[in-house]
Every structure is written in structure tokens, then in C-alpha cells.
Amino acid sequence: MENYTTKNAEAISEWAADGWHWGIPVTPEECQQARNGQWRVLLTPDTAVPHDWFLPWQGTKLLGLASGGGQQMPIFSILGADCTVMDLSDKMLDNERIVASREGYQIDIVKADMTQPFPFADESFDLIFHPVSNVYIENVHHVWRECCRILKPGGVLLSGLCNGLNFAFDDYDNPLTVNEPLPYNPLKNPAQMAGLLADNEDSIQFSHNFDEQIGGQLKAGFVITAAYEDHDSTHYDGKAPDKICKALKDAGISTYWATRAVKLPR
């Protein structure tokens, strides 16, 4: 399926229009709280990113990578960062425009596919904020290389990562039963693709392992300076039903990682 990223962008636009958790823009009240120094943002579903993971806001050139929706970029803009958001979903980018107009700040809005070369010059940004979105692309190594290219030496990459375990389960059995072999890649596994088509799934998603997610960042030229695990017990992520996420959390099994990585100087 050559146009799977377009299909995914269209699906995400539909989810956002229907009230998808990741596509609900921040409220005026949340923006005012940010102006008063009270704010929280998410890389993964439940745990807020520590404030000390960020750089000083004034003068920081920040890219929200696949981070449309009007959730994080408004907060960062209000705090003083010079923000650009890159996403492929029209609705998620529209939400960015709506909040920027409502709150009166400037933001560069770029529609682009992160499976292609990023439309930015080398060493353009100080910080990249990249919430869970690699599940919608097949090759994450390309993303890490491009992030390293466009970050300045010493720049920071904040990433939310699905560790792939939720892709192994596809029903509500108790106890949970593994139904899908990993890696989950419908483009290379006809049975997985047939299952998606049979279930009328509207997106193509992929599992990625530790070597791709963590090893890939290291190989691209980053050093990881902080990390934490997270769960998802309340939200629907387009693949795993809530009951599966809750069952994994109840079993003490994390399904997400967040990492803070720094680009090594030359």
C-alpha cells in the first residue's frame, strides 16, 4: 500500500473530528494557566513530561513533529518558544490554526510526511517535541536521522514511543491471549493486512522494537539523558481497545516509553 501515510492522515483527521483524545485542542483556561506558569504536556498517554526536560523557552526554536492538534504547541508558544508544527493531517493542522488565532500567537504550520526528507535546513531547531506517532510509519530510522540533521549540536529530542506490546493482543480475553506475532507490519505480513481489511480498520500501524526506537536514536547520533515508562488505561489509540490497555496496566506491563535525547556535538 504505497499511500499508507495518506490513508493514516485521513484516518487521524476523522478521529480528530470525532473527538479523538490527541486531537482535542487546549482550552482558553489551559492557555491562561500556562501564562501563569501552570502547564502540563504529554508525549505518552498518561504521564506528563517533566518540566526540566525542556530548554529555556525564550529564543528556543521548537519543532512539533507529528504534533498537530492544538495541544502542545499553544503551550510552548505562550511560554515563549518560536514554534513550528509539522503534521500530515489536515484536521490536526486546522486545530493549530484555530488555537493560534484564538490566543493571538504566531506559529509556522507545515504539512509534510515524516517518511520523506523533512522540509527544513540542517541545524534549524533547538528542540523537537515528538509525541507517540511512530506507530503510523514503517521506518523509524529515517525519522531519527532527519531529527539529528535538523537539530543544532546539543539540541534536544523529546519522543513518545509505543513499545509494540499492545499489538500482540487483539481481543478482550481474560487472561489476555497473544493473537499477533511481532513485529506487527501489515505491509509485509499478508495475514495482518487481511485482518485489518476484514475489520474495516481505517489506519495502517506498525510495532517497533527496542532496537529501532532506542538503538535507532543512539545510532543516529543522540545520547539519551532521561526516560520513563507509561501506560494507557483510558484512551483509544486507533489500534488497541481500552480493555487491552487496562489489562496490560493492571498486569504491571508498560506499553509506552518517553525519552529525552541530546544531539552529540561534532
Secondary structure by P-SEA (a helix, b strand, c coil): ccaaaaaaaaaaaaaaaacccccccccaaaaaaaaaccccccccccccccccccccccccccccccccccccaaaaaaaccbbbbbbccaaaaaaaaaaaaaabbbbbbbbcccccccccccccccbbbbcccccccccaaaaaaaaaaaccccbbbbbbbccccccccccccccccccccccccccccaaaaaaaaaacccccccccccccaaaaaaaacccccccbbbbbcccccccccaaaaaaaaaaccccbbbbbbbbbcc
